[in-house]
Amino acid sequence: TTMSTLSMLTSTTSSLTRRRFLQRRYLSAVSREVNARNCRFHVLHKNPDAKHQILCLPGSLGTASTDFSVQLSSGIGEKFGLVAIDPRGLGRSNTTTDGKQFVREYPSDFYLQDALDGAGIMKALGYNEYSVMGWSDGANAAMHLAANKEVKDAVKKLVVFGGNSYVTEEDIEAYEAVRDVSKSWSERMRKDKSAAHGGLETLQILNDRYTDAMRKILYDYNGDVCLTELHNITCPTLILHGALDVICHEYHAQYIAKHITNSKLEVLEEGKHNLHMKYADQFRTIVGDFLTDSQENNYQEDDDEPQPDIDHIAYGFMGSKSLFAALRVGIFDAIDSVDGSATFNDIETACDISGERLKTLLSACVALKLIRRRIDENGTDLFHLPKASSKQLVRTSRQYWGDYLSMQVDGQFYNRLADIDNTIKHGTEASHGYESWFDSDPEAAKNYTKAQHNGSLATAYALHKRLPELASDFPSMRMLDVGGGSGAFSIVTSRVIQDATAVVLDLPNVIETTKSIISEEEESVRSRVSTLALSATDPGSWENVQDESFDVVLLSYVSGSIPSEALAGLYSNAFRALKPGGKAIIHDFFLSNDGRGPANAALWALAHMSVNPTGMGLIPKRVINILSEQGFIAPRVHELIPGMTKVIVAKKKSA
């Protein structure tokens, strides 16, 4: 490397006093040329002898001096060095190692290119371990660096702000609005950037190439900037966001924080997109504290940390059994059938049970808040239902799912969970999977499918509400509903999308019940839903599914119900069945990437183990990586049933 003292900088504030102050302080940063990955990079380096170095990646068309001048002048703290770079082809990093000048290109993987360039620069400088700080586009490159298996082990901590893991149509409209730098940019920005990149003509070329690249990311890669990479970041991560940022909306920061394990989000209420410049002192304190904080393994519990309610957990099965018993004897229906509040005699007559047994069951339901109880002026007990019980536990309600609870959860899983300790100990010796279970017990397959139906109808409507773009993207959708069970999702899709057709693929014993359920639909729906009796887990059994014949392949409650070694083949078959531009939808009980919850998803994973002991504990990271290996792009994670299920939507690249 070569080194010279930096004597000037482009100011990031309009104050002459502040500009002169920065220039004086900026003298401590040094300019270097670093050869890495066939490019001669310009680097501004502050405090090179510090043990903890921070690689600083600038934003779109940004350079070390335009985007990090404040940090290079005032630093993050005495313990930290800063390595701010001009990215490949920008600023003074416009020469190859053999001396040829060039203007930056924007290949489809330019974020990864910038990430690997940054890692190459740090390696050339002799740093095997460092933290990374990225702003705006630099944040996106920083996330690629921290996720890439070839270089991620060098990253101690990650700080990102103003970044986005995907782009939308609205983003492209914003980029297009400022494509013409001579007409749409402010004079000051145009002057600063022109000076950094060698003139207005070069700046326009760069901006055109950047805008075209973002359009390509949206239209060729479904907007995927680093949707897969997020899930593979394991280092401690700080996401900062300015609440007044009009360039990058807060939902981007929230999405990033939600899917990076071991991350935290901090929002600066008065901050905008350039929060590190406008609120430099606050930024320095927050980042310095985060980088200084030592996360050792000697964890000590805080005094105010919530404690487990052991009694509630231990006695919980008694509560669920109270619910199931009340459903079976018809207590909720009995109370609902009475105009106003029901008396004990009303319930006793309707349910054909009496005396202390009914009183005890009612008391349990009241204690669980499933039923409300009051005493009138005559001392008579009166019972009525809260809204949740009326909606979900009364048979005449459209949102009723009591059959699912009593027939499947209680009637089937309770029995199987009785032997869960043996299943955990011995795995396949204790159970042989859903296919074996249903083959050996056709009645169980029938009851399971019928019980699932009402609950799945509601979930299917929720899916279309969560993903309204399905109807607009595929107005004549052809959907393959893998492991579709009762056909609820296919039925709802045919109800919601007028010209949609669907094929329900499931085991032969299941499909017989599916056909019966479909036959009860109106002609306009049932005529567009067909069935295919196949095993989803055997790659060879998809030979009857034509390649590239479906717009959507739905896999609801399938991924967690089959052996983990079958997932790659399942997703490979889904990829093969999709048309170019088609989408795979994975809906299941997912834990968060850190494995800490939600509780109901964790409990369902345990329940599935009673049938499928070789299944995978589902977290988005594991499923997304398998999808990516099969060729899917742009995996987006959505919450569906709050606190329980998630949806991953991934796309097959357009032709």
Legacy VTK file of the C-alpha trace (Angstrom):
# vtk DataFile Version 3.0
C-alpha trace
ASCII
DATASET POLYDATA
POINTS 655 float
0.000 0.000 0.000
0.971 3.634 -0.439
0.103 6.296 2.107
-0.263 10.095 2.009
-1.820 12.674 4.290
-5.367 13.680 3.343
-5.619 17.470 3.161
-9.181 18.142 2.008
-12.664 16.698 2.268
-16.100 17.356 0.838
-18.140 18.735 3.714
-21.400 17.068 4.773
-22.728 20.207 6.472
-23.415 23.716 5.235
-21.641 25.414 8.128
-18.242 26.898 7.196
-17.132 26.685 10.829
-18.070 23.046 11.013
-16.349 22.361 7.676
-13.058 23.908 8.824
-13.314 22.045 12.112
-13.727 18.745 10.285
-10.826 19.500 7.993
-8.530 19.986 10.963
-9.712 16.818 12.653
-9.643 14.905 9.367
-5.846 15.216 9.201
-5.623 12.098 11.390
-7.094 9.938 8.589
-4.682 8.675 5.970
-5.190 7.834 2.320
-4.083 4.432 1.063
-4.114 2.494 -2.159
-4.831 -1.181 -1.576
-4.634 -3.865 -4.245
-7.353 -6.489 -3.869
-9.340 -8.650 -6.274
-7.792 -7.105 -9.394
-8.626 -3.539 -8.382
-6.604 -0.697 -6.882
-8.830 0.596 -4.096
-8.702 4.021 -2.502
-9.049 3.746 1.275
-9.220 6.340 4.067
-7.837 4.849 7.245
-8.197 6.309 10.720
-6.299 4.917 13.701
-4.670 1.984 11.847
-2.944 0.704 14.981
-6.191 0.149 16.892
-6.871 -3.459 17.776
-10.515 -3.273 16.694
-10.873 -2.148 13.070
-14.199 -1.238 11.430
-14.706 -1.631 7.699
-16.985 1.206 6.499
-19.036 0.613 3.337
-20.640 3.730 1.769
-24.043 4.133 0.132
-25.102 4.328 -3.506
-22.526 6.283 -5.578
-20.875 7.151 -2.292
-17.208 7.214 -1.356
-15.221 7.145 1.844
-15.042 10.944 2.024
-18.619 11.753 0.950
-20.308 9.255 3.268
-18.064 8.844 6.322
-16.297 12.205 6.670
-17.813 12.855 10.091
-16.761 9.469 11.458
-13.294 9.794 9.910
-12.852 13.127 11.649
-14.278 12.394 15.081
-13.976 8.604 15.178
-16.055 6.046 17.054
-13.691 5.886 20.006
-10.022 5.530 20.763
-10.242 1.750 20.689
-11.465 1.640 17.110
-9.871 2.138 13.723
-11.907 2.998 10.635
-11.270 1.675 7.138
-13.560 3.593 4.763
-13.388 2.638 1.106
-14.287 3.940 -2.317
-16.131 0.925 -3.812
-14.954 -0.663 -7.042
-15.247 1.793 -9.947
-16.288 4.742 -7.768
-14.288 7.761 -6.648
-10.592 6.991 -6.787
-11.049 3.193 -6.937
-11.244 3.340 -10.714
-8.040 1.576 -11.746
-7.248 -2.110 -12.134
-4.126 -3.536 -10.569
-2.431 -3.420 -13.983
-3.192 0.293 -14.360
-6.284 0.356 -16.591
-8.932 2.925 -15.692
-12.615 1.959 -15.740
-16.071 3.195 -14.753
-18.092 1.066 -12.368
-20.362 -1.623 -13.785
-23.345 -3.004 -11.882
-23.636 -6.769 -12.396
-26.650 -8.484 -10.837
-24.518 -9.559 -7.857
-22.836 -6.194 -7.262
-23.700 -6.245 -3.544
-21.820 -9.523 -3.154
-19.004 -8.073 -5.277
-18.711 -5.106 -2.898
-18.831 -7.426 0.106
-15.998 -9.610 -1.159
-14.039 -6.516 -2.176
-14.327 -5.211 1.376
-13.144 -8.527 2.795
-10.268 -8.567 0.297
-9.176 -5.063 1.319
-9.146 -5.990 5.018
-7.147 -9.120 4.264
-4.642 -7.104 2.218
-4.272 -4.693 5.136
-3.479 -7.631 7.406
-6.698 -7.701 9.457
-8.076 -11.193 10.010
-10.833 -10.029 12.312
-12.862 -6.819 12.190
-16.343 -5.342 12.444
-18.341 -4.012 9.498
-20.418 -0.829 9.310
-22.580 -0.120 6.270
-24.871 2.735 5.304
-27.707 2.518 2.752
-26.406 0.410 -0.169
-23.311 -0.207 1.923
-25.554 -1.791 4.567
-26.771 -4.268 1.954
-23.204 -5.150 0.966
-22.285 -5.410 4.657
-25.032 -7.977 5.207
-23.712 -10.028 2.288
-20.235 -9.911 3.816
-21.456 -11.035 7.246
-23.443 -13.895 5.665
-20.985 -15.228 3.097
-19.515 -18.527 4.252
-16.124 -17.724 2.710
-15.518 -14.543 4.705
-18.122 -14.276 7.503
-15.865 -15.736 10.200
-13.731 -12.577 10.051
-16.679 -10.366 11.048
-16.836 -9.685 14.786
-19.894 -7.422 14.767
-22.141 -5.772 12.213
-23.690 -2.284 12.209
-26.157 -1.389 9.435
-28.427 1.593 8.879
-30.529 2.762 5.958
-30.364 -0.654 4.264
-33.049 -2.806 2.671
-33.155 -6.542 2.043
-35.486 -6.181 -0.945
-36.734 -3.546 -3.381
-40.280 -2.813 -4.525
-42.033 -1.069 -7.403
-42.169 2.068 -5.250
-38.393 1.976 -4.856
-37.922 1.733 -8.616
-40.247 4.692 -9.139
-38.114 6.684 -6.708
-34.891 5.698 -8.523
-36.380 6.654 -11.882
-37.488 10.023 -10.509
-33.836 10.943 -9.885
-32.281 9.209 -12.893
-31.448 12.518 -14.645
-28.828 14.041 -12.347
-28.851 17.416 -14.142
-32.585 17.912 -13.613
-33.585 15.996 -10.487
-30.565 16.344 -8.180
-29.886 19.332 -5.961
-27.032 21.558 -7.080
-25.010 20.734 -4.017
-25.393 16.966 -4.347
-24.652 17.123 -8.071
-21.522 19.179 -7.416
-20.231 16.930 -4.631
-20.837 13.666 -6.480
-19.480 15.010 -9.765
-16.291 16.011 -8.025
-15.997 12.560 -6.445
-16.480 10.669 -9.717
-14.658 12.802 -12.264
-17.362 14.965 -13.740
-21.055 15.236 -14.526
-20.915 12.938 -17.547
-19.404 10.087 -15.540
-21.876 10.680 -12.713
-24.789 10.332 -15.149
-23.348 7.099 -16.549
-22.993 5.714 -13.031
-26.505 6.710 -12.015
-27.989 5.183 -15.170
-26.146 1.930 -14.563
-27.205 1.847 -10.925
-30.862 2.515 -11.746
-30.841 -0.157 -14.444
-29.288 -2.618 -11.986
-32.019 -1.994 -9.421
-34.667 -2.538 -12.079
-33.005 -5.845 -12.954
-33.005 -6.902 -9.302
-36.729 -6.206 -9.066
-37.868 -7.725 -12.335
-35.391 -10.591 -12.727
-34.851 -11.489 -9.076
-38.182 -10.476 -7.541
-36.532 -7.621 -5.647
-34.101 -9.856 -3.769
-31.230 -7.796 -2.352
-30.194 -10.082 0.516
-33.330 -11.963 1.610
-31.512 -15.278 1.914
-28.342 -13.774 3.369
-30.174 -12.249 6.348
-30.801 -15.685 7.780
-27.137 -16.675 7.593
-25.789 -13.755 9.631
-24.720 -14.992 13.049
-22.498 -12.227 14.432
-23.982 -9.689 16.886
-25.778 -7.089 14.788
-27.007 -3.558 15.446
-29.644 -2.126 13.114
-30.120 1.634 13.366
-32.982 3.500 11.754
-34.081 7.106 11.568
-37.815 7.415 12.220
-37.973 10.327 9.742
-36.156 8.474 6.958
-38.204 9.013 3.779
-35.761 7.078 1.584
-35.792 3.773 3.439
-38.990 2.955 5.333
-38.875 1.533 8.862
-40.422 -1.774 7.773
-37.109 -2.568 6.069
-35.236 -2.165 9.357
-37.867 -4.198 11.194
-37.688 -7.024 8.660
-33.900 -7.113 8.863
-33.936 -7.132 12.669
-36.566 -9.865 12.798
-34.591 -12.301 10.687
-31.002 -11.762 11.805
-30.267 -13.891 14.836
-28.646 -12.042 17.730
-29.647 -8.601 16.470
-31.225 -5.512 17.967
-32.985 -2.558 16.395
-32.600 0.987 17.680
-34.718 3.782 16.212
-33.619 7.421 16.427
-36.869 9.347 16.646
-35.472 12.500 15.004
-33.123 10.686 12.635
-33.352 10.725 8.854
-31.507 8.677 6.239
-28.183 10.365 7.046
-28.532 9.879 10.791
-24.811 9.193 11.205
-24.067 12.697 9.910
-26.880 14.711 11.452
-26.677 13.017 14.857
-23.014 12.098 14.816
-22.467 12.315 18.579
-25.439 10.093 19.408
-24.435 7.728 16.628
-20.889 7.509 17.949
-22.107 6.700 21.471
-24.596 4.023 20.359
-22.189 2.309 17.981
-19.244 2.601 20.354
-21.215 1.040 23.205
-22.414 -1.783 20.970
-18.937 -2.584 19.677
-17.449 -2.384 23.160
-20.082 -4.573 24.807
-18.656 -8.009 25.488
-21.080 -10.887 24.982
-19.413 -13.600 26.978
-20.809 -17.064 27.563
-20.986 -16.579 31.338
-24.634 -15.531 31.139
-26.155 -14.069 34.302
-29.906 -13.846 34.641
-31.437 -10.451 35.284
-33.496 -10.174 38.452
-36.515 -8.930 36.495
-36.355 -11.611 33.789
-39.696 -13.470 33.519
-39.722 -16.836 35.252
-41.485 -19.936 33.929
-44.862 -20.671 35.489
-44.159 -24.285 36.383
-47.640 -24.891 37.788
-49.317 -23.553 34.665
-47.151 -25.748 32.432
-47.591 -28.874 34.572
-51.359 -28.547 34.886
-51.928 -27.246 31.379
-53.146 -30.606 30.086
-56.018 -30.449 32.576
-57.103 -27.150 31.071
-57.038 -28.443 27.512
-58.943 -31.567 28.557
-61.583 -29.322 30.133
-61.950 -27.526 26.787
-62.201 -30.779 24.840
-64.777 -32.251 27.240
-66.901 -29.094 27.068
-66.819 -29.267 23.270
-67.829 -32.922 23.203
-70.785 -32.584 25.564
-71.953 -29.416 23.804
-71.670 -26.851 26.588
-70.716 -23.956 24.292
-73.555 -24.742 21.878
-75.983 -25.020 24.791
-75.103 -21.597 26.191
-75.200 -19.994 22.753
-78.659 -21.409 22.011
-80.239 -19.480 24.871
-81.345 -15.889 24.229
-79.330 -13.963 26.808
-77.542 -15.822 29.600
-78.051 -19.525 30.253
-78.932 -20.993 33.622
-77.478 -24.188 35.013
-80.769 -25.929 34.221
-80.620 -24.757 30.581
-77.168 -26.278 30.157
-78.067 -29.417 32.079
-81.083 -30.049 29.857
-79.257 -29.396 26.574
-76.172 -31.454 27.424
-77.847 -34.376 29.127
-75.362 -34.373 31.993
-76.143 -33.285 35.494
-75.137 -32.671 39.053
-71.646 -32.192 40.357
-69.958 -33.406 37.199
-71.476 -30.555 35.188
-70.775 -28.048 37.955
-67.128 -29.093 38.101
-66.666 -28.866 34.332
-68.374 -25.462 34.226
-66.169 -24.206 37.051
-63.058 -25.320 35.175
-64.229 -23.516 32.006
-65.064 -20.377 33.984
-61.640 -20.430 35.629
-60.068 -20.745 32.181
-62.202 -17.766 30.996
-63.792 -19.927 28.312
-67.162 -19.119 29.913
-68.334 -16.059 31.849
-70.333 -16.510 35.051
-72.379 -14.068 37.138
-75.012 -14.263 39.855
-78.257 -12.333 39.467
-80.240 -10.608 42.228
-82.029 -13.867 43.009
-78.793 -15.751 43.546
-79.087 -17.675 40.275
-75.943 -18.608 38.372
-75.987 -17.234 34.823
-73.531 -18.207 32.095
-72.602 -16.550 28.803
-69.783 -16.833 26.294
-66.980 -14.314 25.693
-66.503 -13.272 22.064
-63.618 -15.643 21.404
-65.604 -18.676 22.566
-68.668 -17.596 20.584
-66.634 -17.246 17.398
-64.431 -20.318 17.672
-66.222 -22.905 19.821
-69.884 -22.685 18.718
-70.730 -25.059 15.905
-72.925 -22.596 13.984
-70.189 -19.958 13.792
-68.322 -19.536 10.499
-65.066 -19.446 12.490
-65.782 -22.665 14.387
-62.867 -25.065 14.669
-63.969 -27.207 17.579
-63.963 -30.419 15.513
-60.280 -29.873 14.787
-59.585 -29.465 18.491
-61.648 -32.422 19.686
-61.034 -34.852 16.817
-57.407 -34.146 15.893
-55.669 -32.441 18.797
-57.442 -34.438 21.496
-58.567 -37.542 19.639
-55.274 -38.209 17.896
-52.308 -36.188 19.144
-53.103 -36.551 22.842
-52.889 -40.305 22.466
-49.666 -40.144 20.513
-48.060 -37.698 22.948
-48.625 -40.160 25.762
-45.563 -42.001 24.463
-43.478 -38.955 23.479
-40.662 -39.762 25.907
-40.187 -43.132 24.224
-40.265 -41.472 20.782
-37.608 -38.978 21.849
-35.410 -41.753 23.165
-35.758 -44.214 20.320
-36.842 -42.195 17.284
-37.933 -44.348 14.373
-38.339 -47.395 16.592
-41.391 -45.765 18.168
-43.097 -44.253 15.099
-42.982 -44.555 11.338
-44.362 -41.281 9.979
-47.679 -40.023 8.679
-47.664 -42.189 5.561
-47.230 -45.387 7.558
-49.810 -44.263 10.131
-52.479 -43.493 7.553
-51.735 -46.641 5.522
-52.188 -48.789 8.616
-55.250 -46.917 9.892
-57.545 -45.542 7.138
-60.037 -44.369 9.750
-57.324 -42.227 11.360
-56.568 -40.702 7.957
-60.258 -39.927 7.452
-60.715 -38.356 10.888
-57.480 -36.369 10.625
-58.497 -34.918 7.265
-62.068 -34.058 8.291
-60.912 -32.514 11.564
-58.380 -30.347 9.762
-60.901 -28.923 7.305
-62.639 -26.120 9.212
-59.422 -24.794 10.709
-57.711 -24.917 7.341
-60.506 -22.999 5.611
-59.953 -20.061 7.965
-56.181 -20.290 7.508
-56.564 -20.388 3.726
-58.591 -17.170 3.745
-55.913 -15.635 5.982
-53.255 -16.694 3.462
-54.970 -14.861 0.612
-55.444 -11.819 2.814
-51.737 -11.878 3.685
-50.690 -12.412 0.040
-53.167 -10.388 -2.037
-50.644 -10.212 -4.877
-51.384 -13.854 -5.729
-54.666 -12.859 -7.341
-53.078 -10.050 -9.372
-49.938 -11.978 -10.310
-51.870 -15.084 -11.358
-55.479 -14.192 -12.329
-55.816 -17.628 -13.992
-53.742 -19.402 -11.363
-53.013 -23.103 -11.647
-52.021 -24.336 -8.192
-50.560 -27.613 -6.968
-51.630 -28.128 -3.358
-49.045 -30.587 -2.028
-50.160 -32.475 1.068
-53.418 -30.571 0.644
-55.431 -32.841 2.940
-59.085 -31.856 2.868
-58.466 -29.508 -0.049
-59.330 -26.455 2.052
-56.639 -24.242 0.522
-57.588 -25.292 -3.010
-61.274 -24.721 -2.299
-60.669 -21.249 -0.895
-58.328 -20.364 -3.772
-61.051 -21.345 -6.233
-63.562 -19.270 -4.292
-61.318 -16.216 -4.107
-59.789 -16.260 -7.607
-62.508 -16.693 -10.186
-60.447 -18.407 -12.878
-58.108 -20.398 -10.614
-57.757 -24.176 -10.841
-56.122 -26.423 -8.273
-54.851 -29.975 -7.894
-54.742 -31.507 -4.407
-51.866 -33.974 -4.056
-51.976 -36.290 -1.050
-51.849 -39.906 0.081
-54.453 -42.301 -1.356
-56.229 -42.810 1.989
-56.492 -39.049 2.400
-57.670 -38.317 -1.140
-60.824 -40.408 -0.698
-61.952 -38.040 2.050
-60.757 -35.033 0.038
-63.014 -35.993 -2.870
-66.008 -36.247 -0.549
-65.360 -32.778 0.901
-64.823 -31.196 -2.521
-68.086 -32.742 -3.790
-70.026 -30.684 -1.246
-68.877 -27.411 -2.823
-70.854 -25.496 -5.432
-70.344 -26.596 -9.028
-68.410 -23.411 -9.844
-65.809 -24.385 -7.226
-65.700 -28.178 -7.304
-65.321 -28.225 -11.071
-61.996 -26.411 -10.714
-60.488 -28.567 -7.934
-59.104 -32.007 -8.808
-57.067 -34.572 -6.890
-53.917 -36.629 -7.357
-53.175 -39.592 -5.086
-49.402 -39.575 -4.581
-46.813 -39.516 -1.835
-45.225 -36.067 -1.688
-42.047 -37.348 -0.042
-40.923 -39.783 -2.716
-39.173 -37.834 -5.517
-39.939 -40.567 -8.012
-43.676 -40.427 -7.349
-44.029 -36.966 -8.918
-43.631 -38.467 -12.375
-47.332 -37.737 -13.033
-46.787 -34.026 -12.434
-45.868 -32.262 -15.640
-42.808 -30.009 -15.569
-43.429 -26.261 -15.497
-47.204 -26.657 -15.406
-48.139 -24.712 -12.253
-48.064 -21.052 -11.259
-48.064 -21.809 -7.540
-46.988 -24.829 -5.520
-48.391 -24.701 -1.996
-46.912 -26.816 0.792
-48.951 -26.202 3.942
-48.055 -28.200 7.054
-45.909 -30.533 4.933
-42.297 -29.517 5.640
-42.506 -30.308 9.346
-44.412 -33.544 8.804
-41.908 -35.474 6.691
-38.392 -36.804 7.328
-35.796 -34.055 7.138
-33.844 -35.894 4.439
-36.900 -35.692 2.157
-37.107 -31.883 2.166
-34.552 -31.248 -0.571
-36.333 -33.672 -2.916
-39.713 -32.153 -2.060
-38.559 -28.618 -2.875
-36.752 -29.839 -5.979
-39.989 -31.357 -7.262
-41.840 -28.144 -6.445
-39.259 -26.186 -8.428
-39.609 -28.558 -11.365
-43.406 -28.304 -11.328
-43.406 -24.494 -11.385
-43.496 -22.376 -14.495
-40.721 -19.749 -14.751
-41.827 -16.860 -12.542
-43.965 -19.182 -10.423
-43.980 -19.190 -6.641
-43.572 -21.804 -3.927
-45.464 -21.114 -0.700
-44.230 -22.906 2.421
-46.654 -22.626 5.345
-45.856 -24.337 8.626
-45.110 -24.066 12.322
-41.859 -22.100 12.334
-39.698 -21.112 15.257
-37.718 -17.893 14.964
-34.122 -18.263 13.794
-32.839 -18.010 17.369
-35.072 -20.919 18.430
-36.626 -19.026 21.341
-40.229 -19.297 20.246
-43.038 -18.774 19.666
-44.216 -21.340 22.204
-47.135 -22.738 20.196
-44.903 -23.382 17.192
-42.412 -25.187 19.434
-45.173 -27.318 20.954
-46.525 -28.299 17.547
-43.017 -29.319 16.489
-42.973 -31.624 19.505
-46.413 -32.982 18.623
-45.316 -33.764 15.066
-42.329 -35.624 16.484
-44.780 -38.160 17.926
-45.580 -39.154 14.342
-42.474 -38.021 12.464
-39.445 -38.444 14.754
-36.961 -37.816 11.918
-38.507 -34.490 10.923
-36.688 -31.149 10.929
-37.276 -28.515 13.574
-38.352 -25.703 11.252
-36.747 -22.282 11.380
-36.771 -19.909 8.381
-32.997 -20.094 7.959
-32.906 -23.861 7.428
-35.825 -23.957 5.009
-34.634 -20.924 3.027
-31.173 -22.409 2.566
-32.671 -25.631 1.183
-34.953 -23.641 -1.120
-31.956 -21.644 -2.356
-30.016 -24.842 -3.043
-32.875 -25.985 -5.288
-32.745 -22.748 -7.296
-35.427 -20.611 -5.662
-34.851 -16.870 -5.260
-36.246 -13.987 -3.198
-37.550 -15.876 -0.146
-39.833 -13.586 1.879
-41.047 -14.548 5.362
-44.519 -13.521 6.537
-46.413 -14.113 9.766
-49.707 -15.920 9.165
-51.277 -17.306 12.354
-49.831 -14.934 14.982
-47.501 -16.649 17.399
-47.772 -19.959 15.577
-47.240 -20.214 11.817
-45.218 -18.434 9.160
-45.253 -18.396 5.380
-42.151 -18.392 3.183
-42.770 -17.313 -0.406
-39.962 -18.075 -2.851
-39.861 -17.598 -6.611
-38.598 -19.536 -9.589
-36.627 -17.119 -11.736
-38.458 -15.866 -14.810
-37.272 -17.136 -18.162
LINES 1 656
655 0 1 2 3 4 5 6 7 8 9 10 11 12 13 14 15 16 17 18 19 20 21 22 23 24 25 26 27 28 29 30 31 32 33 34 35 36 37 38 39 40 41 42 43 44 45 46 47 48 49 50 51 52 53 54 55 56 57 58 59 60 61 62 63 64 65 66 67 68 69 70 71 72 73 74 75 76 77 78 79 80 81 82 83 84 85 86 87 88 89 90 91 92 93 94 95 96 97 98 99 100 101 102 103 104 105 106 107 108 109 110 111 112 113 114 115 116 117 118 119 120 121 122 123 124 125 126 127 128 129 130 131 132 133 134 135 136 137 138 139 140 141 142 143 144 145 146 147 148 149 150 151 152 153 154 155 156 157 158 159 160 161 162 163 164 165 166 167 168 169 170 171 172 173 174 175 176 177 178 179 180 181 182 183 184 185 186 187 188 189 190 191 192 193 194 195 196 197 198 199 200 201 202 203 204 205 206 207 208 209 210 211 212 213 214 215 216 217 218 219 220 221 222 223 224 225 226 227 228 229 230 231 232 233 234 235 236 237 238 239 240 241 242 243 244 245 246 247 248 249 250 251 252 253 254 255 256 257 258 259 260 261 262 263 264 265 266 267 268 269 270 271 272 273 274 275 276 277 278 279 280 281 282 283 284 285 286 287 288 289 290 291 292 293 294 295 296 297 298 299 300 301 302 303 304 305 306 307 308 309 310 311 312 313 314 315 316 317 318 319 320 321 322 323 324 325 326 327 328 329 330 331 332 333 334 335 336 337 338 339 340 341 342 343 344 345 346 347 348 349 350 351 352 353 354 355 356 357 358 359 360 361 362 363 364 365 366 367 368 369 370 371 372 373 374 375 376 377 378 379 380 381 382 383 384 385 386 387 388 389 390 391 392 393 394 395 396 397 398 399 400 401 402 403 404 405 406 407 408 409 410 411 412 413 414 415 416 417 418 419 420 421 422 423 424 425 426 427 428 429 430 431 432 433 434 435 436 437 438 439 440 441 442 443 444 445 446 447 448 449 450 451 452 453 454 455 456 457 458 459 460 461 462 463 464 465 466 467 468 469 470 471 472 473 474 475 476 477 478 479 480 481 482 483 484 485 486 487 488 489 490 491 492 493 494 495 496 497 498 499 500 501 502 503 504 505 506 507 508 509 510 511 512 513 514 515 516 517 518 519 520 521 522 523 524 525 526 527 528 529 530 531 532 533 534 535 536 537 538 539 540 541 542 543 544 545 546 547 548 549 550 551 552 553 554 555 556 557 558 559 560 561 562 563 564 565 566 567 568 569 570 571 572 573 574 575 576 577 578 579 580 581 582 583 584 585 586 587 588 589 590 591 592 593 594 595 596 597 598 599 600 601 602 603 604 605 606 607 608 609 610 611 612 613 614 615 616 617 618 619 620 621 622 623 624 625 626 627 628 629 630 631 632 633 634 635 636 637 638 639 640 641 642 643 644 645 646 647 648 649 650 651 652 653 654
